[in-house]
Amino acid sequence: MDSAMLIATLAAAVTAGTPIFYACLGELLTEKSGNLNLGVEGMMLIGAVCGFKAAVATGNPWIGFLTAMLAGAAISLIHGFLTIHLKASQVVSGLALTIFGTGLSSFIGKPLIGIPAPVKFNKIPIPGLSEIPYVGQIFFNHDALIYLSYVAVILVWVYLYKTNMGLKLKAVGENPAAADSLGVNVMRMQYIHVMLGGVFAGAGGAYLSLAYAPAWLENMTAGRGWIAVALVIFALWNPLRAMLGAYIFGGLDILGFRAQTFGIAISPFFMKMIPYLFTIAVLIFISAKNKRDVAPPAALGVSYSREER
């Protein structure tokens, strides 16, 4: 494999990993608040179809992107209301959200099937940075949404580890009763971060339909939402590790398309299985490690009630 082919493959891994990364970043924030949302796949699909529909209607990809984020936030509120207000099972609610989002996106998107995207996010090489040998072509020769993800991961990292709000979020996720006793509004914090999870999942869906493969196809997420959920565990709830993990998954996904180019004589169907097999392997590896090293937020998956303090 020559260097040009390697650079092209790594750049494609960044592109393929971006929708997973957006969704993972949102789920990470949601889980940090102690709420487990398994509806990422459904929220991504809703974001993809609503973003594409808005872009077709307005001819503006940014309006489509904003619509996708709003749609993701709106559908995440269903999960928020069920699990935060009604104390329903977070696992059941998340699964129901995925099923609902899958069906609703198919219904909304039925008239859009076969319509080519009138607008999309095109590559915008960053002057100077894109000319850096190797690194420039891999990271700085992409579309605006990828650059926006670079900004997002920095902001989320600073928010989680360098701000008072991030400290409160950690307290809510670890011990909501203690946080409540110190004056933190637990329900408000959880609602905000469940919505942020929806915003980022919608953004990931919009990236698929407006940049990665500009069109609408039913179930176009192809399990990426589930990979994002697993990736949160792989990243140990750290946004920088999530970014790295997303690009690894993206690279494995791209490998299935480029295997023949590399002279790998393996069934293309098996190559397409690799990202999902790797997901299973990661979960097995994480489960086998010392529990203290990979411990999730202590209150994750447990609905909080002030009356039970």
N, C-alpha and C positions, 0 to 999 in steps of 0.2 A: 504494500500500500504506500503510495507516495504521499508527500506532505500535503499537497493540495487536496487530495481525497480525504485525508484525515481531518484537515481544517473544515472542509465542507460538512463532514459527518458530525463533528463536534458542534458546529454552528446549527445544524439541523436538530441536534439533541436539545439545544437551548430553546429552539422554536417549539419542538414537540413537548418539552417539559413545562412550558409556560402555563398552559391551561391547568395542568395538575398543580403547579405551584400556587397559582391564584387561589384555587379551591382549598389547598392545604393550609395556606396562610389564614383563610377565614375559619376553617375548622379548628385550627390551633388556638385562635382567639376565643372561639366558643368554648372549647374544652378547658381553657385556662380559667373560665368563669365557673367551672364545675358542671357545665351542661354538655351532654353528649348528643350530637345531632348526626344521625346516620342518613339524613336526607340529602346529602351533598349531591348525589347523582341527579336527583329530581330537581334541585335548585339550579344546577348547571344547565339542565335541559330547558328549563323555563327561561333562564337567562339567554341561552342560545337562540331560542325561537323568538322571544320578545325583542331581543336586540336586532335580529335579522329583519323582523317585520317592521320595526321602527326605521331601520336603515333603508329598507325598500320604499317605505312611505315618504320619507323626508329627503332621501338622497344624501344624508349626512352620517358617516360612520360613527362620529362622536355622539350624536344623539342616540344612535343605536346602542352604543356602549353604556351610556348613562341610563337608558331605558332598561337594559339588561340588569344593571346593578340594582335599580329600584325594584324590578320584578323579583330578583332574588331576595331582596330585603323583605318584600311584601309576603312572599310565600314562607319565609323563615318565621314570620310572626305567628303562623299557624302552629308551628312546633313550639314557639315560645309560649303562646297562650296555653297550650295543652300541658306543657311540662312545668312551667313556672307558676301559672295561676291555678290550674286544675290538678297539678301534681301527678299527671299521668306518667306512665313508664316512658322514659326517654328513648329506650331501644325501640319499643313498639311505635311510638310517635315518629321517630326518624324513618323507620321502614315504611310506615304509611305515607310519609311525605315523599319518599322516593317513588312509590307506586303512583301516588296522586300526580306528582310532577311529570312522570313519564307519560301518563294518560293525557293530562292536560296539554302538554307540549305537542303531542301527536294531533290532538284536536285543533289547537290553534294553528299548527304548522301545515295542516293538510292542504290548504290552498297555495302554500308556498313551495311545495315540492316541485322541483324542476325549474324554478325561477332562478336565473343566474344573479349573483349579487351585483347590483348596479354600482356599488361603491365598496371599497375595502381598505384596510390599512396596508399601505405599501411600505417597502423598505426605505429607511431614511438613514443613510450612513452618517455618523457623527464626524464632522470635519476634524482632522487631527487624530482623534482616538481610533477611528476606523482604519487608519493607516499604520497603526502599531503592528509590527510583525506578529503573526499568529493570533495574539490576543484581540487585536482590532477586528479581524474578520470573524472571530468566534463570538464576541460579545457586543460589538458596536456597529454591526452592519445589519440591523434588524428594523422592525417597525416600531411605532411609538408605544404600543402597548407593552412590548418587552422592556423598553426603557422605563416605562411607568412601573413595571414590576420591580426593577432595581431600586427605584425610589421607595416603593411600598415596603420592601423588606427592611430597609434602613429605618424608616419611620416606625414600623412595628417593633423592631429591636429596641430602638430608643424608648419607645412608649413602655415596653414591658420591663426594661431593666434600668431605666434612668429617670423615670417620672414617678410622682406620687400616685397618680392614677394606676400605673402599672403595679405598684406595691399593693394598692387596694384590691386590684383584680386578683393578684396572687393570694391575698388573704381570703377573698370570697371563694376561690377555688379550693383552698386548703381547709379552711375552717369558717364556713359562713356564719355560724353562731357567734364566734369570737368577733368577726368583722362587724356583724350587726350590733353587738354590744358596744363597739367603738364608734357607732354612728354611721357606718357605711350602709347605704341603701342597697341591700343584696339583690332584690328583685329588679331594681333599675339597672344595676351593673350587668345582671344576667341578660336582661332584655336587650341592652345596648350591644352586647357582644354576640348574642344570637343573631341580631340583625346584621352586624358586621360580617358574621360568617356567611349570611345570605348575600351580602353585597359582593364579597370576594368570590363566592361560588358563581354568582351571576356574571361577574367579570370573566371568570374562567370559561363559562359557556359562550359568552360573547366573543372571546378570542377564537374559539373554534369556528363560529359561523361567520365572523367578519374578517379574520386574518389567516388562520391556519388552513381552513378549507372553506372559502367564502361561498356558502350555500346553506340550505337547510335540509337535513336528512333526519328521519326519525331515529331516535336513539344514537345520535351521532357522538355522544360522549363515550360510548363503548366501554363502560366500566371505569372511566377515569375518576369518577367521583369516589368510588370504592378504593381506588389506589390512593387518592388523596387522604382518605381516612386512615389507611394503613401507614401512610407516609408520616403522619403526625407522630405516631409511635416510634417509627424509625428515627425521626428527628429529635426525639426526646423533648418535644414541645419547645424547640428552639428554632426561630425563624431562619437563621443562617444555615443550619443543618437541613432545614426543610427545602431551602433553595438548592443546595447541593444534591439532596435526594431526588428532587423533581427532575433535575437535569440527568441524573443517572437513569431514572425511569424513562425519560425522554430518549436517551441514547439507546436503551434496550428496545424501545418501540421502533426507532428508526432502523435499528439493525435488521429488523424483519424485512424492511423494504430494500435494504442495500446489501443483503447477504450475497446475492448473486454477483454484484459488482466486485465484492471482495474475493470471489471465487470459492465461496462456502457452499458446498453441495449438500444442503440440508433442506428438508421439506419446508416450503414457505408457511405452511400451517403451523408447524412446530415453532418456527421463528416468531410468529405472531403470539404464541403462548408464552414466550420468554418473560415479558414484563409481569405477567400474572403469576408465573412460577416463581419469579424473583420476589414478588410481594409475599407469597406464602413462605418462602425461605427466610425473608427478613423477619416476619412475625414469629417463626419458630426460633430464630436466633435471639431475638429480643426476649422472648418468653423464657429462654434457657439462661439468660444472664441473671446476675444478682438483682433481686427485686428492688433493692435500695437505689441501684444505679439507674433504673428505668421506671421509677415510680411515677405514675400519673398524678395529677392533682388529687388530693385525698378525698375530696367531695365529688369527684367526677361520677356522674350517673345517678346521684342521689338528690332528689328534690328536697329543697329546704322549706321548712315551715317554722315560722316564728313561735308558734304555740308549743312546739316540741323542743325548744331550746333547753 
